[in-house]
Amino acid sequence: MKSKHMQSLRKLTMAALFAGLCYIGFTYCKIDIPVGTEKTAFHLGNVFCVLAALFLGGFWGGLSGAVGMTIADLTTAYVTSAPKTFVLKLCIGLITGLVAHKVFHISREQERKLPLPVAAVISCACGMAFNVVADPVVGYFYKTYVLGVPQKAATIWVKIGAMTTSVNAVVAVIAASIFYLALRPALKRSNLLPHI
């Protein structure tokens, strides 16, 4: 029983750490691009969102990304995007974690279906592919029907946002896969790798 509580505490602690990294990755490691009265950005927040899902699984990883990046939105000029961010980042984590842990079993040596580097890259790519499609589509409807932005302006924002989202996705897949493969052995040796 004590071991189970320790695992839960460890997972919660790591989730909080990843939420903080998502916040930092978006708030301090970004280049803002003005689009009319709105903004979009190249940022590193998604790197830690998918990395969290690789280490913690879909739910905790997605929650880390959703909380960290929503707080980042709420404390910067992106405050109107916070509800959309929460939903999309949660979904990125859920998808990445589902593919990584339920399809490829990256945390189980005996059941792993692909080499770890390939499984990590594909898992991250699935989560970010969702974001590349969903972020502009959801963004358009959110801005048009929730925020009342004129359709023409929302369309321009979506086109520019789709470009930045695509670049962010490529960076996230590459960086998160490298970080995961570099950090995993050390966490495993120190018995800090969560059991999924």
DAVEN-V266054 format. One record per residue. N is the residue number from 0. RES is the residue in three letters. SS is DSSP state (h for helix, s for strand, l for the rest). PSI is psi in degrees with one decimal (NA if undefined). D_CENTER is the distance of its C-alpha to the mean C-alpha in Angstrom with 2 decimals. Layout:
# DAVEN-V266054
N | RES | SS | PSI | D_CENTER
N | RES | SS | PSI | D_CENTER
This chain:
# DAVEN-V266054
0 | MET | l | -41.9 | 31.55
1 | LYS | h | -40.2 | 30.90
2 | SER | h | -40.4 | 28.64
3 | LYS | h | -40.2 | 26.51
4 | HIS | h | -37.8 | 26.23
5 | MET | h | -41.2 | 25.32
6 | GLN | h | -42.7 | 22.49
7 | SER | h | -43.1 | 21.18
8 | LEU | h | -41.5 | 21.61
9 | ARG | h | -43.8 | 19.93
10 | LYS | h | -42.5 | 16.82
11 | LEU | h | -41.5 | 16.84
12 | THR | h | -44.8 | 17.43
13 | MET | h | -35.8 | 14.60
14 | ALA | h | -42.4 | 12.20
15 | ALA | h | -40.6 | 13.84
16 | LEU | h | -45.8 | 13.61
17 | PHE | h | -34.9 | 9.84
18 | ALA | h | -42.4 | 9.81
19 | GLY | h | -40.6 | 12.39
20 | LEU | h | -37.6 | 10.71
21 | CYS | h | -42.8 | 7.79
22 | TYR | h | -49.1 | 10.95
23 | ILE | h | -43.3 | 12.89
24 | GLY | h | -32.1 | 10.61
25 | PHE | h | -44.0 | 10.79
26 | THR | h | -42.1 | 14.28
27 | TYR | l | -13.2 | 16.13
28 | CYS | l | 61.9 | 14.66
29 | LYS | s | 158.1 | 14.95
30 | ILE | s | 113.6 | 17.72
31 | ASP | s | 142.3 | 18.59
32 | ILE | s | 109.3 | 20.25
33 | PRO | s | 136.3 | 22.65
34 | VAL | s | 90.7 | 23.17
35 | GLY | l | -126.1 | 26.26
36 | THR | l | -6.3 | 25.68
37 | GLU | s | 179.0 | 21.87
38 | LYS | s | 155.8 | 19.34
39 | THR | s | 172.8 | 16.37
40 | ALA | s | 147.5 | 14.86
41 | PHE | s | 129.3 | 13.85
42 | HIS | s | 170.1 | 11.40
43 | LEU | l | 8.1 | 9.49
44 | GLY | h | -40.5 | 6.84
45 | ASN | h | -26.0 | 4.07
46 | VAL | h | -48.0 | 6.21
47 | PHE | h | -23.8 | 5.96
48 | CYS | h | -49.6 | 2.67
49 | VAL | h | -31.5 | 4.29
50 | LEU | h | -40.8 | 7.32
51 | ALA | h | -41.1 | 7.50
52 | ALA | h | -34.5 | 7.64
53 | LEU | h | -41.7 | 10.20
54 | PHE | h | -37.5 | 12.13
55 | LEU | h | -9.0 | 12.12
56 | GLY | l | 171.4 | 11.81
57 | GLY | h | -48.0 | 10.08
58 | PHE | h | -56.5 | 11.44
59 | TRP | h | -37.0 | 11.06
60 | GLY | h | -45.2 | 7.63
61 | GLY | h | -40.7 | 6.54
62 | LEU | h | -38.9 | 9.13
63 | SER | h | -49.7 | 8.16
64 | GLY | h | -42.7 | 5.04
65 | ALA | h | -47.0 | 7.55
66 | VAL | h | -49.3 | 10.41
67 | GLY | h | -45.3 | 9.60
68 | MET | h | -25.6 | 8.62
69 | THR | h | -41.7 | 11.36
70 | ILE | h | -39.3 | 13.75
71 | ALA | h | -42.9 | 13.12
72 | ASP | h | -44.1 | 14.08
73 | LEU | h | -21.7 | 16.96
74 | THR | l | 7.7 | 18.32
75 | THR | l | -166.3 | 18.32
76 | ALA | l | 3.8 | 19.75
77 | TYR | l | 21.4 | 16.83
78 | VAL | h | -34.8 | 18.12
79 | THR | h | -16.5 | 18.95
80 | SER | h | -4.5 | 15.41
81 | ALA | h | -47.6 | 14.24
82 | PRO | h | -42.1 | 14.92
83 | LYS | h | -42.0 | 13.22
84 | THR | h | -45.3 | 10.01
85 | PHE | h | -48.9 | 10.21
86 | VAL | h | -47.4 | 10.85
87 | LEU | h | -42.3 | 8.44
88 | LYS | h | -36.7 | 5.19
89 | LEU | h | -43.7 | 7.40
90 | CYS | h | -38.8 | 8.31
91 | ILE | h | -47.8 | 5.35
92 | GLY | h | -43.5 | 5.55
93 | LEU | h | -43.8 | 9.22
94 | ILE | h | -46.5 | 9.79
95 | THR | h | -46.2 | 8.45
96 | GLY | h | -39.7 | 10.36
97 | LEU | h | -49.0 | 13.21
98 | VAL | h | -45.1 | 13.85
99 | ALA | h | -45.1 | 13.62
100 | HIS | h | -28.6 | 15.71
101 | LYS | h | -31.4 | 17.79
102 | VAL | h | -52.4 | 18.55
103 | PHE | l | -10.9 | 18.67
104 | HIS | l | 52.1 | 19.28
105 | ILE | l | -20.0 | 17.81
106 | SER | l | -1.8 | 18.89
107 | ARG | l | 109.7 | 22.42
108 | GLU | l | -45.5 | 24.59
109 | GLN | l | -30.2 | 27.31
110 | GLU | l | -1.8 | 25.31
111 | ARG | l | 131.5 | 22.90
112 | LYS | l | -21.6 | 23.49
113 | LEU | l | 160.9 | 22.37
114 | PRO | l | 144.3 | 22.43
115 | LEU | h | -45.5 | 19.43
116 | PRO | h | -40.9 | 18.38
117 | VAL | h | -44.7 | 18.61
118 | ALA | h | -39.7 | 16.76
119 | ALA | h | -45.5 | 13.79
120 | VAL | h | -45.9 | 13.75
121 | ILE | h | -40.9 | 14.31
122 | SER | h | -47.0 | 11.66
123 | CYS | h | -41.0 | 8.90
124 | ALA | h | -36.4 | 11.02
125 | CYS | h | -46.0 | 11.21
126 | GLY | h | -42.6 | 7.65
127 | MET | h | -29.5 | 7.76
128 | ALA | h | -40.2 | 11.36
129 | PHE | h | -46.2 | 10.74
130 | ASN | h | -38.1 | 8.95
131 | VAL | h | -36.0 | 11.89
132 | VAL | h | -48.5 | 14.28
133 | ALA | h | -38.0 | 13.12
134 | ASP | h | -49.8 | 12.19
135 | PRO | h | -39.4 | 15.76
136 | VAL | h | -51.9 | 17.49
137 | VAL | h | -40.3 | 16.18
138 | GLY | h | -41.7 | 16.56
139 | TYR | h | -51.7 | 20.11
140 | PHE | h | -37.5 | 21.18
141 | TYR | h | -47.8 | 19.66
142 | LYS | h | -40.3 | 21.42
143 | THR | h | -49.1 | 24.56
144 | TYR | h | -21.6 | 25.20
145 | VAL | h | -47.7 | 23.62
146 | LEU | l | -12.2 | 24.07
147 | GLY | l | 23.3 | 27.16
148 | VAL | l | 136.6 | 26.37
149 | PRO | l | 146.3 | 28.96
150 | GLN | h | -39.8 | 27.94
151 | LYS | h | -44.5 | 28.95
152 | ALA | h | -40.8 | 26.84
153 | ALA | h | -36.8 | 23.79
154 | THR | h | -43.1 | 24.40
155 | ILE | h | -45.3 | 24.56
156 | TRP | h | -42.0 | 21.33
157 | VAL | h | -41.3 | 19.62
158 | LYS | h | -45.2 | 21.09
159 | ILE | h | -41.1 | 20.03
160 | GLY | h | -35.6 | 16.53
161 | ALA | h | -36.6 | 16.23
162 | MET | h | -48.1 | 17.30
163 | THR | h | -36.6 | 14.87
164 | THR | h | -39.4 | 11.91
165 | SER | h | -44.4 | 13.44
166 | VAL | h | -45.0 | 13.94
167 | ASN | h | -37.3 | 10.46
168 | ALA | h | -45.3 | 9.43
169 | VAL | h | -45.3 | 12.34
170 | VAL | h | -42.8 | 11.72
171 | ALA | h | -44.1 | 8.21
172 | VAL | h | -47.6 | 10.00
173 | ILE | h | -52.4 | 13.01
174 | ALA | h | -44.6 | 11.99
175 | ALA | h | -39.4 | 9.66
176 | SER | h | -43.7 | 12.53
177 | ILE | h | -46.8 | 15.12
178 | PHE | h | -42.8 | 13.85
179 | TYR | h | -48.8 | 13.58
180 | LEU | h | -29.8 | 17.03
181 | ALA | h | -39.2 | 18.46
182 | LEU | h | -29.8 | 17.46
183 | ARG | h | -48.4 | 18.01
184 | PRO | h | -40.0 | 21.81
185 | ALA | h | -42.3 | 22.26
186 | LEU | h | -36.7 | 20.41
187 | LYS | h | -44.0 | 22.43
188 | ARG | h | -37.4 | 25.64
189 | SER | l | 7.4 | 25.22
190 | ASN | l | 34.2 | 24.45
191 | LEU | l | -1.5 | 21.14
192 | LEU | l | 118.9 | 19.06
193 | PRO | l | 147.4 | 18.18
194 | HIS | l | 122.9 | 20.02
195 | ILE | l | NA | 18.06
